[in-house]
Amino acid sequence: MTADGSKDSSEPPSLAPKKITNRFANLEIGDTISVNNRDLTYEVIDTDNYSIIAEDADSHQVTISQNLQSGGWTINEQVFHIETNRD
């Protein structure tokens, strides 16, 4: 998104939950994925019907799981670093 709220034309189009599910269904351990057009990539280390566990190059793990009610997918990242800026 741009500062005015419009979609940035360089962003890839959003995929339907079913299409995302189909892509996840074809993943195998050792595959590399990226999420939401980030530069960060993850290596798949475990899969099941409703979740993927992946790890970045620094061994930080994320779980990508399916919401069984909506069919959508979410990524839950472990917080491994935070910076704050107080005025």
C-alpha angles and dihedrals in degrees: 000000000000126000091266092054098254120128116266108240090220091063115095115245118268113261123227114253090247092055091049089049090052092051092049091048090061095051121112132191108281096031117129122228139177124204131216095353094297122153089229114097129199133206115224110240101169139008139186135164095284107024147037124207113205137173132212126222091273092055094253109147130218131187119217108196138180122238101225093205099051100024089228125129130233134190121222113197126194110237106240101161137018134178126191132197116204121187 
